[in-house]
Amino acid sequence: MTAHNLDLSYAQLDFGIRDESEFRLTSESSTVTVTGRCPRCHGTSATEFPLGVVGSKGLPWKRDKALPPEKRSAVVADEVLYCECGFGHDGLPEGALFVGCGAYWRLKPSSGSGT
């Protein structure tokens, strides 16, 4: 496993489409969390995505149960993930929404992923 590269300066770089199997998708009653290593700095990055809209009805899942893997994939299928390693890489803009190295990517779903 490659160690977190703390020497990288912040740079907004597109790392394209990554295979979902490189990450772990988990869910609780109201979120799906994507956890894994940033493809650029190799720091552990975790991003939470809320399920549904507050106050909405007729959601395709029950809020008291975790989602099955295929539904977790659907939640993040159109999302852009950003490095959220939590380390303020040199050059991180003041007020940045994500504290990390600046890398971003999307996920290509893979069957049976997540836990």
C-alpha positions in Angstrom: 0.0 0.0 0.0 1.4 3.4 -1.0 1.7 5.9 1.9 -0.1 9.3 1.9 2.1 11.7 -0.2 2.1 14.8 1.9 4.6 16.6 -0.3 2.2 17.1 -3.2 1.0 20.6 -3.8 -2.7 21.3 -4.3 -3.7 21.0 -7.9 -7.2 20.5 -9.4 -6.6 17.4 -11.5 -9.1 15.1 -13.1 -8.4 11.4 -12.5 -11.2 10.3 -14.8 -13.4 7.3 -14.1 -12.1 4.9 -11.4 -13.4 1.4 -10.9 -15.8 1.2 -8.0 -13.9 -1.8 -6.7 -11.1 0.5 -5.6 -13.5 2.0 -3.0 -15.8 0.9 -0.3 -19.4 1.9 -0.5 -21.4 1.7 2.8 -24.8 3.0 3.8 -26.7 3.9 6.8 -30.3 4.9 7.0 -29.8 8.4 5.4 -26.4 8.3 3.7 -24.1 6.4 1.3 -20.4 6.8 2.2 -17.6 6.3 -0.3 -14.2 5.5 1.3 -10.9 4.7 -0.3 -7.5 6.0 -1.2 -7.2 9.2 -3.3 -5.7 8.2 -6.7 -3.3 11.1 -6.5 -2.0 11.6 -3.0 -3.1 8.1 -1.7 -4.6 9.6 1.5 -7.7 8.1 2.9 -10.7 10.0 1.5 -14.3 9.6 2.7 -17.3 11.3 1.1 -20.9 11.1 2.3 -23.9 11.5 0.0 -27.4 12.1 1.6 -30.3 9.9 0.5 -33.3 11.6 -0.9 -34.7 15.1 -0.1 -35.7 16.0 3.4 -39.5 15.7 3.7 -39.9 13.7 0.5 -42.3 10.7 0.3 -42.3 7.6 -1.7 -38.5 7.0 -1.6 -37.4 3.7 -3.2 -35.7 2.6 0.0 -36.6 2.4 3.7 -34.8 5.0 5.8 -34.4 2.5 8.7 -32.3 0.0 6.6 -29.0 0.1 4.7 -29.1 0.1 0.9 -28.1 -3.0 -1.0 -24.8 -2.7 -3.1 -26.6 -2.0 -6.4 -28.6 0.9 -4.9 -25.4 2.4 -3.3 -23.9 2.4 -6.7 -26.9 4.2 -8.2 -26.7 6.9 -5.5 -23.1 7.9 -6.5 -23.2 7.0 -10.2 -23.5 10.6 -11.4 -21.4 12.2 -8.6 -17.9 13.7 -8.8 -15.7 12.7 -5.8 -13.0 15.0 -4.6 -10.0 14.2 -2.5 -11.1 14.6 1.1 -8.0 13.3 2.8 -8.2 16.1 5.4 -4.6 17.2 4.9 -4.1 20.8 3.8 -1.7 20.2 0.9 0.5 23.2 0.1 -1.4 25.7 -2.0 -4.8 24.7 -0.8 -7.1 27.7 -1.5 -8.5 29.5 1.5 -12.1 28.6 1.9 -11.8 25.4 -0.2 -14.9 23.2 0.1 -12.8 20.0 0.2 -9.5 19.7 2.2 -7.2 17.5 0.2 -4.8 17.5 -2.8 -7.3 18.8 -5.4 -7.8 15.5 -7.3 -11.3 14.5 -8.5 -12.8 11.5 -10.2 -16.0 9.6 -10.9 -16.9 5.9 -10.2 -17.6 3.2 -12.7 -20.0 0.8 -11.1 -18.9 -2.8 -10.6 -21.2 -5.6 -9.7 -21.4 -6.8 -6.1 -19.5 -3.8 -4.7 -19.8 -2.3 -1.4 -20.7 -3.7 2.0 
